Amino acid sequence: MTAPVNPGNTTDALARLAAVIESRLPARGGDPDKSYVARLLHKGPDAFLKKIGEEATEVVMAAKDADHGGDRSKIVNEVADLWFHTMVALAHYGFSPADVTAELERREGTSGIEEKALRKVQAREAGEAGSSND
């Protein structure tokens, strides 16, 4: 595993980027003629959700290329694009990177296998509760 080029404070960097994205929200006067983010937000969820799908695919393609001798740094570039577009979605829905961090911290120390099993049980229970004829 390679060390980060510039570790810095990731939380601060994400918070700064989130603040810029939030400033581009239509409710905050984001101008679609002057800002890519404002344009995405103005077009609505289909636009930025499509970009998230495209960027996720590009992450997969970059990783597959790296497995076959391609430029490994492209993985980081594509993940950055994916994170960026995901942050646009978070802002649209009223969330921030801090909300995601809090969720990751909540999960810390919990087995992924256990977490997934718990979600299945909760979904099953919710389905049973919704189908009762009380």
BAMI-118704 format. One line per field, with one value per residue (C-alpha): residue number from 1; x, y negated, z. Coordinates in steps of 0.05 Angstrom, whole numbers, plus 5000, padded with zeros to 4 digits. Layout:
pos (NUM / ...)
px (X / ...)
py (Y / ...)
pz (Z / ...)
***
This chain:
pos (1 / 2 / 3 / 4 / 5 / 6 / 7 / 8 / 9 / 10 / 11 / 12 / 13 / 14 / 15 / 16 / 17 / 18 / 19 / 20 / 21 / 22 / 23 / 24 / 25 / 26 / 27 / 28 / 29 / 30 / 31 / 32 / 33 / 34 / 35 / 36 / 37 / 38 / 39 / 40 / 41 / 42 / 43 / 44 / 45 / 46 / 47 / 48 / 49 / 50 / 51 / 52 / 53 / 54 / 55 / 56 / 57 / 58 / 59 / 60 / 61 / 62 / 63 / 64 / 65 / 66 / 67 / 68 / 69 / 70 / 71 / 72 / 73 / 74 / 75 / 76 / 77 / 78 / 79 / 80 / 81 / 82 / 83 / 84 / 85 / 86 / 87 / 88 / 89 / 90 / 91 / 92 / 93 / 94 / 95 / 96 / 97 / 98 / 99 / 100 / 101 / 102 / 103 / 104 / 105 / 106 / 107 / 108 / 109 / 110 / 111 / 112 / 113 / 114 / 115 / 116 / 117 / 118 / 119 / 120 / 121 / 122 / 123 / 124 / 125 / 126 / 127 / 128 / 129 / 130 / 131 / 132 / 133 / 134)
px (5000 / 5027 / 5027 / 4981 / 5014 / 4991 / 4953 / 4931 / 4865 / 4816 / 4757 / 4775 / 4784 / 4716 / 4683 / 4712 / 4689 / 4620 / 4615 / 4630 / 4579 / 4526 / 4539 / 4519 / 4450 / 4393 / 4365 / 4431 / 4432 / 4475 / 4479 / 4476 / 4509 / 4571 / 4579 / 4581 / 4553 / 4496 / 4481 / 4478 / 4434 / 4390 / 4379 / 4356 / 4372 / 4372 / 4433 / 4477 / 4453 / 4472 / 4541 / 4549 / 4534 / 4583 / 4638 / 4628 / 4636 / 4699 / 4727 / 4715 / 4747 / 4808 / 4817 / 4810 / 4861 / 4909 / 4903 / 4929 / 4988 / 4950 / 4963 / 4943 / 4937 / 4874 / 4838 / 4849 / 4827 / 4763 / 4747 / 4756 / 4705 / 4658 / 4665 / 4653 / 4589 / 4566 / 4577 / 4532 / 4478 / 4490 / 4481 / 4418 / 4387 / 4410 / 4469 / 4544 / 4607 / 4603 / 4538 / 4573 / 4632 / 4585 / 4553 / 4621 / 4640 / 4575 / 4593 / 4665 / 4682 / 4621 / 4634 / 4609 / 4579 / 4541 / 4518 / 4491 / 4455 / 4424 / 4398 / 4366 / 4331 / 4307 / 4281 / 4245 / 4214 / 4193 / 4161 / 4124 / 4099 / 4075 / 4038 / 3999 / 3924 / 3918)
py (5000 / 4931 / 4871 / 4813 / 4759 / 4705 / 4733 / 4665 / 4664 / 4703 / 4681 / 4608 / 4617 / 4652 / 4599 / 4543 / 4577 / 4589 / 4515 / 4497 / 4547 / 4522 / 4451 / 4474 / 4500 / 4466 / 4442 / 4407 / 4373 / 4422 / 4399 / 4457 / 4412 / 4402 / 4466 / 4540 / 4559 / 4509 / 4536 / 4608 / 4587 / 4545 / 4605 / 4646 / 4713 / 4751 / 4710 / 4721 / 4792 / 4809 / 4779 / 4821 / 4884 / 4863 / 4847 / 4913 / 4950 / 4910 / 4930 / 5003 / 4995 / 4960 / 5015 / 5069 / 5032 / 5027 / 5102 / 5110 / 5062 / 4996 / 4931 / 4943 / 4868 / 4867 / 4904 / 4844 / 4795 / 4833 / 4843 / 4768 / 4757 / 4807 / 4775 / 4706 / 4725 / 4764 / 4700 / 4663 / 4714 / 4708 / 4632 / 4639 / 4684 / 4640 / 4682 / 4670 / 4712 / 4706 / 4746 / 4801 / 4799 / 4804 / 4866 / 4897 / 4882 / 4914 / 4977 / 4978 / 5042 / 5078 / 5137 / 5123 / 5192 / 5179 / 5110 / 5140 / 5196 / 5145 / 5104 / 5167 / 5182 / 5110 / 5110 / 5176 / 5149 / 5085 / 5126 / 5170 / 5108 / 5076 / 5138 / 5150 / 5139 / 5105)
pz (5000 / 4983 / 5029 / 5010 / 4969 / 5017 / 5076 / 5104 / 5141 / 5098 / 5140 / 5130 / 5055 / 5049 / 5092 / 5048 / 4985 / 5016 / 5032 / 4960 / 4934 / 4983 / 4960 / 4890 / 4912 / 4875 / 4942 / 4954 / 4886 / 4849 / 4776 / 4726 / 4673 / 4717 / 4756 / 4737 / 4806 / 4800 / 4730 / 4756 / 4814 / 4769 / 4723 / 4783 / 4812 / 4746 / 4724 / 4784 / 4797 / 4725 / 4737 / 4800 / 4760 / 4705 / 4755 / 4793 / 4727 / 4712 / 4781 / 4764 / 4695 / 4723 / 4775 / 4722 / 4678 / 4738 / 4748 / 4677 / 4682 / 4671 / 4708 / 4781 / 4794 / 4750 / 4806 / 4853 / 4799 / 4785 / 4859 / 4868 / 4812 / 4845 / 4914 / 4884 / 4849 / 4911 / 4951 / 4902 / 4917 / 4992 / 4988 / 4946 / 4999 / 5057 / 5081 / 5087 / 5090 / 5166 / 5163 / 5125 / 5173 / 5232 / 5201 / 5189 / 5261 / 5285 / 5247 / 5271 / 5307 / 5278 / 5233 / 5162 / 5161 / 5225 / 5200 / 5136 / 5174 / 5221 / 5162 / 5132 / 5198 / 5204 / 5133 / 5144 / 5208 / 5174 / 5118 / 5167 / 5206 / 5141 / 5119 / 5183 / 5182 / 5251)
***
